[in-house]
Amino acid sequence: MSRRSAKLLLLLCALAFAAALWGAADCGARLATLDPSDAEATHLRRLIYFHFALSQLAVLGAVLIFYARHARWKRYYLLVSYNEKGMPLNPPGIRMPAERVYRCNLHALDAAELPPDDAPVLVYPMMMLSGKSSGDRLEAALGDAFRRAGRKPDLYYQPVLGASPWLARAAAELLRPLLDEQSAVLVVAHDSALPELPPEPALFCRRLRRQLPGVEIALGYMRRQPTAHERLAQLHGSRVLLLPFLLTEGYHAACDLPGSEQAAACGKSLLRLPVIAELLQRDLSPAARRSRRPAPRA
């Protein structure tokens, strides 16, 4: 429930309460001038009971609205990144009051400021892939950190950042002005320590294909099959837009991505695009997207 909706509902409850009091007072004043055995007096007494019940319902409604706004929906947000580089980022499309947001990274939980345990805690792994770091390791580390702090909150783990549908929409908006008939998109994802491949890169590519129908989009991994270098050679487009499925710049972005030399060896040119962190920092709200649309011609 938004703050505006809560205010409007509370205003309606206040108006109903005032109307009920005025109606009861008016009926009481009219009843004082009538014979108690009169039929109209009986009708007025029923109206007084009705207005009294209406006033009680208005009070109950206001209490429920206040509870829904400030108690039942109170929650904390714990954003857990893999390292310090991801700590300033926010999960896209989620409204979070700044005073209830806590940030930490997986390698420095001992010094992290953790939320209280008087309300549920939504844990957002600010990581691109589901796996050990965003799964069992994260749950065990947070459990130990809260135990050391003497707190027992209800933790609700959310999907990793890489599963967000917002990423494909943001990437598509970045890619559209760069595409031409010779372009192909190569998405390069990190490897996983698990035997099976993580599902997030393939899910991202499926969503990106729906956003960019007709565009050649391939997925490769740094070391696992199919590798990014193999995918680069298999692409039909001669102009490759390389999109790293990585959250921040670092060793992998600098050393494990195909470069211009590998592309030239395949007879292609290569343009490397920003990492996901830069997409998160772009203003892609609906109002911003509308403002960037070209004006209609007269």
Steps between C-alpha positions, in 0.01 A plus 500: 500500500646835396513801728253689281248215506528473877437873541193490276354202685567662838328816377195295397493336843516841667214631285290192576569538872404870494184429301402225744547730801301778335220260405481353850494847659228619261285194564549541875388863489188410302425206729498725806193684365293187428291261706706183568209283388469673164594300187729780383684481833564130443635579152730769641637262764585252224677776308701585811611134529588500130712815528672363809588179313622706203730702726646179646561361152677823402729473803568132428577580136747772599675260739527232231635750245761624746598142583529405134712804424732514801500160666404212277693631200804608694806321371872543459705455185844338517700534178788252495765543230792272424756775563520873572450601136138387500400657832368837364261330256127450553276226360302650210129566515467475881404791724697489822488767773859612550475473878422127475773403253815326625799410284784256546731280296551130539867531598456757780192391694682530833514879465161538333210693650211255511128584523304451824280197555171680571376455140559264206826542308500464121844385386597602147814323367654763272663229288447393143488122539334259737751264656698440816584865567138612467356185656632278777808712567296819530238344728764350729702823519196715576376251759836514680512881480153541652577248774813693595289816514243328724215540250255252351316675217277330246711494184333479160748438218416657164622387155844611390535821304575310179144361499339845486291559184606865518849413377382384158289813452792723599742313275257518208468875537879529501537277193228637270688815386812290430344228286515476123458223244852366560477499881491201731491496880729275703410465868793376710426356843712386792554133571352314797663258742189281483483212248203653319502836331323783687158581352520880514711567183275284280190661653647844432565409135146370449358823637741705289391316184139590577604862540705496176323269255704407195836588660765227516573443870740233627612397848850390591688433822852588603625142542200268489349370180393672284783748548476862396785456251317213330180701481689797356621291207152354440316833475373598155513874563825676418453769767485347848361685800647328806277529807669379822254328734713629789399732780816712531835556335780279627739223407252302292386806306862594430651158423234239419294671230572466127680801361539677169790274395292183539215666309732613220632144468141396423450785253284701736509830684416515869348766725503427872201637691480604867454256786167465680592751772497779244155392382379516860621857526316612186169678546257261331181600674186520281515881507863497390426257217216719375722808509757328277251403231518710183226758467226405250520675166231747407 
